[in-house]
Amino acid sequence: MLGTIGTLLFFAVTPVYARRAAMILGSLRANFYRLLVATLLLGLWAHLAGRGTGGIAFTWFFLGGMVGFGLGGVAMFQSLPRLGSNLSTLIVQCGSAIVAGTIEWTWLGTRLSPAQIACVVLTLTGIVIGLLPASLPRASAPQRTAGVAWALLSSLGQGIGAVISRKAFATAAAWHEVVDPGSAAYQRALGGLFIAAVVVLFVLWRRPTGTATTGRAWPWVGANALTGPVLGVTCFQWALRTTPAGIVQPIVAAAPLLTIPFAAWLEGSRPRPTYYVGAVLAVAGVAGLFIWR
């Protein structure tokens, strides 16, 4: 479960860096560059000290990256400008937790106990209360509908991607192979980078634009890559190697609740009163998942 806590902490700070990078580069390019940097950093580890692209489970990890990193990430960045960060994150995080638990149960046969299910519900309830915006975003009905659709697609991608990683680790174990979390994160990053590159090239082909200045964005891109796809996802794979996705995903879903005070400290904003109620409930649910894991 230490990997789950690491994921929670790293995923809590990375949205702040992602937002800064996206403001300079645009969301699609910021997503591509963070995956490019992450793939290079993870590749150094994987090829020097890990498995590189070897192993019986490479295809599963690569597919998990395409679905989770690639499809889930691109869809999330499409939802953000339409719904705002709170509502987008709320749908994606809660939806991915439900998807992961359901798919893992029906595909891999992993069942949660009644106590674990109760803790998952308590955690997700806290997330809803803590992140629910005071009002709907100022957008047209079609834009809001599109935003919800993109957020749901992102939750599907991220939830299914987590379960595919569980399948990858199970496949490796069946062949008596041990895959270190860094190599697993690298193999997933390759899949995500492939999808992100295809999307960026398609957009540039459809709507050619001038080359934006990227120099001042690199510190934010680097921080986003390090805390998200590198350290965050490595911890995520560490957690998924030993713990069901139906438990890991709800805990990780609480990361936005930690993002709010970090962003408040950095940007001078103040959380709404309902945030504290939601945070208490989510912490209680997470604590229960640790007790009844």
C-alpha positions in Angstrom: 0.0 0.0 0.0 3.0 2.3 0.2 2.9 2.6 -3.6 -0.7 3.8 -3.3 0.2 6.5 -0.9 3.1 7.6 -3.2 0.7 7.7 -6.1 -1.8 9.8 -4.1 0.8 12.3 -3.1 2.4 12.7 -6.6 -0.9 12.8 -8.4 -2.0 15.5 -6.0 0.7 18.0 -7.0 1.0 17.2 -10.7 -2.3 19.0 -11.9 -0.9 22.3 -10.7 2.2 21.9 -12.9 0.1 20.5 -15.8 -2.2 23.6 -15.7 0.8 26.0 -15.9 2.3 24.0 -18.8 -1.1 23.9 -20.6 -1.5 27.7 -20.3 1.7 28.2 -22.3 1.6 25.3 -24.8 -2.1 24.4 -25.0 -3.4 21.2 -23.5 -2.6 18.7 -26.3 1.0 19.8 -26.7 1.5 20.0 -23.0 0.2 16.5 -22.6 2.5 15.3 -25.5 5.6 16.9 -24.1 5.1 15.7 -20.6 4.8 12.1 -21.9 7.9 12.6 -24.1 10.0 13.8 -21.2 8.6 11.0 -18.9 9.3 8.3 -21.5 12.9 9.5 -21.9 13.5 9.5 -18.1 11.7 6.2 -17.5 13.6 4.7 -20.5 16.9 5.5 -18.9 16.0 3.5 -15.9 14.3 0.7 -17.8 17.1 0.1 -20.3 19.9 0.5 -17.8 18.5 -1.2 -14.7 15.2 -2.7 -15.6 13.6 -4.8 -18.4 13.5 -2.2 -21.1 10.8 -3.3 -23.6 11.4 -7.0 -22.7 9.1 -9.4 -20.9 6.1 -11.6 -21.7 3.7 -8.8 -20.5 5.1 -5.9 -22.6 2.0 -6.0 -25.0 -0.3 -5.7 -22.0 1.6 -2.8 -20.4 1.8 -1.0 -23.8 -1.9 -1.5 -24.4 -2.7 -0.3 -20.9 -0.7 2.9 -21.6 -2.5 3.4 -24.9 -5.9 3.2 -23.1 -5.1 4.8 -19.8 -2.3 7.3 -20.6 -3.2 7.9 -24.2 -7.0 7.8 -24.5 -7.7 8.7 -20.9 -5.2 11.7 -20.9 -6.4 13.2 -24.2 -10.0 12.9 -23.3 -9.4 14.5 -19.9 -7.7 17.5 -21.5 -10.7 17.9 -23.8 -13.1 17.9 -20.9 -11.2 20.5 -18.8 -11.9 23.6 -20.9 -15.6 22.6 -21.2 -16.5 21.7 -17.6 -13.7 23.3 -15.5 -11.2 21.4 -13.4 -13.4 20.5 -10.4 -16.3 18.9 -12.4 -14.0 17.2 -14.9 -11.8 15.8 -12.2 -14.9 14.7 -10.2 -16.4 12.7 -13.0 -13.0 11.2 -14.2 -11.7 10.2 -10.7 -15.0 8.7 -9.4 -15.9 7.2 -12.7 -12.5 5.5 -13.1 -12.7 4.0 -9.7 -16.1 2.5 -10.5 -14.9 1.3 -13.9 -11.8 -0.3 -12.5 -13.6 -2.2 -9.8 -16.3 -3.4 -12.2 -14.0 -4.5 -15.0 -11.6 -6.2 -12.6 -14.5 -8.1 -11.0 -16.0 -9.3 -14.3 -12.7 -9.9 -16.2 -10.2 -11.0 -13.6 -12.6 -12.3 -10.9 -11.2 -10.0 -8.2 -14.0 -9.3 -5.6 -14.0 -6.8 -2.8 -15.4 -7.6 0.6 -18.5 -5.8 1.9 -16.3 -3.8 4.3 -14.0 -2.7 1.4 -17.0 -1.8 -0.8 -18.4 0.3 2.0 -15.0 2.1 2.4 -14.9 2.7 -1.4 -18.4 4.2 -1.3 -17.4 6.4 1.7 -14.3 7.6 -0.1 -16.1 8.4 -3.4 -18.9 10.2 -1.4 -16.2 12.4 0.2 -14.7 13.2 -3.2 -18.1 14.2 -4.6 -18.8 16.5 -1.7 -15.3 18.0 -1.7 -15.0 18.6 -5.4 -18.6 19.4 -6.5 -18.6 22.9 -7.9 -21.0 25.6 -6.6 -22.5 26.0 -10.0 -22.3 24.6 -13.5 -19.6 26.1 -15.8 -20.5 29.0 -18.0 -20.8 27.1 -21.2 -23.6 26.2 -23.7 -25.6 23.1 -23.2 -23.8 21.3 -26.2 -20.4 22.3 -24.7 -21.4 20.9 -21.3 -22.7 17.7 -22.9 -19.5 17.3 -24.8 -17.5 17.9 -21.7 -19.3 15.2 -19.8 -18.9 12.8 -22.7 -15.1 13.5 -22.8 -14.9 13.1 -19.0 -16.7 9.8 -19.1 -14.5 8.6 -21.9 -11.5 9.6 -19.8 -12.8 7.7 -16.8 -13.3 4.6 -19.0 -9.7 4.9 -20.3 -8.1 5.4 -16.9 -10.2 2.7 -15.2 -9.6 0.1 -17.9 -6.0 1.0 -18.2 -5.5 0.2 -14.5 -7.1 -3.2 -14.8 -4.9 -4.0 -17.9 -1.9 -3.3 -15.8 -3.2 -5.8 -13.2 -3.6 -8.3 -16.1 0.0 -7.5 -17.2 1.4 -8.2 -13.8 -0.6 -11.4 -13.5 0.7 -12.6 -16.9 4.2 -11.9 -15.9 3.7 -13.8 -12.6 2.3 -16.8 -14.4 5.5 -17.0 -16.4 7.6 -16.5 -13.3 8.8 -13.1 -14.4 9.2 -10.1 -12.0 8.5 -6.7 -13.6 9.8 -3.7 -11.6 7.4 -0.8 -11.4 9.8 1.6 -13.3 9.9 -0.8 -16.3 6.1 -1.2 -16.1 5.7 2.6 -16.1 8.1 2.9 -19.1 6.2 0.4 -21.1 2.9 2.1 -20.4 4.4 5.5 -21.2 5.4 4.2 -24.6 1.8 3.4 -25.3 0.6 6.7 -24.0 3.2 8.6 -26.0 2.1 6.9 -29.2 -1.5 8.0 -28.8 -0.6 11.5 -27.8 1.7 11.9 -30.8 -0.9 10.6 -33.2 -3.5 13.1 -31.8 -1.1 16.1 -31.9 0.0 15.3 -35.5 -3.7 14.9 -36.6 -4.6 18.3 -35.0 -1.6 20.0 -36.6 -2.5 18.5 -40.0 -6.1 19.7 -39.6 -5.3 23.1 -38.1 -1.7 24.1 -38.9 -0.4 26.7 -36.4 2.8 28.6 -35.9 5.5 27.2 -33.5 4.9 28.4 -30.0 7.7 29.4 -27.7 8.3 26.5 -25.4 11.3 27.7 -23.4 9.4 29.1 -20.4 7.1 26.1 -20.3 9.9 23.5 -19.8 10.2 23.9 -16.0 6.4 23.2 -15.7 6.6 20.4 -18.3 9.5 18.8 -16.4 7.8 19.1 -13.0 4.6 17.7 -14.5 6.4 14.8 -16.1 8.4 14.0 -13.0 5.5 14.0 -10.5 3.0 12.4 -12.9 4.1 9.9 -15.5 7.5 9.2 -13.8 7.2 9.0 -10.0 3.4 8.9 -9.8 2.8 6.2 -12.4 5.8 4.2 -11.1 4.2 4.2 -7.6 0.8 3.4 -9.3 2.3 0.3 -11.0 4.0 -0.7 -7.7 0.6 -0.5 -6.0 -1.2 -2.5 -8.8 1.4 -5.2 -8.7 0.1 -6.4 -5.3 -3.3 -4.6 -4.7 -6.6 -4.9 -6.6 -7.4 -1.9 -8.9 -10.8 -1.7 -7.1 -8.9 -0.6 -4.0 -6.0 1.4 -5.5 -8.2 3.5 -7.9 -10.6 4.9 -5.2 -7.6 5.9 -3.0 -5.8 7.5 -5.9 -9.1 9.3 -6.8 -8.8 11.3 -3.6 -5.7 13.0 -5.0 -7.7 16.1 -6.2 -8.7 16.7 -2.6 -5.0 17.1 -1.8 -4.5 19.3 -4.9 -6.8 22.0 -3.6 -4.8 23.0 -0.5 -1.6 22.8 -2.5 -3.0 25.1 -5.2 -4.5 27.4 -2.5 -1.0 27.8 -1.0 0.6 28.3 -4.4 -2.0 30.5 -6.0 -3.6 32.2 -2.9 -7.1 30.7 -3.3 -9.3 29.4 -0.5 -11.2 26.0 -0.4 -15.0 26.1 0.0 -16.4 24.9 3.3 -17.8 21.7 1.8 -14.3 20.8 0.8 -13.4 20.1 4.5 -16.5 17.8 5.0 -15.6 15.9 1.9 -12.0 15.6 2.8 -12.8 14.1 6.2 -15.1 11.5 4.7 -12.6 10.6 2.0 -9.8 10.2 4.6 -12.0 8.0 6.7 -12.8 5.8 3.6 -9.1 5.6 2.7 -8.2 4.7 6.3 -10.8 1.9 6.1 -9.3 0.5 2.9 -5.9 0.3 4.6 -7.4 -1.5 7.6 -9.5 -4.0 5.5 -7.1 -4.4 2.5 
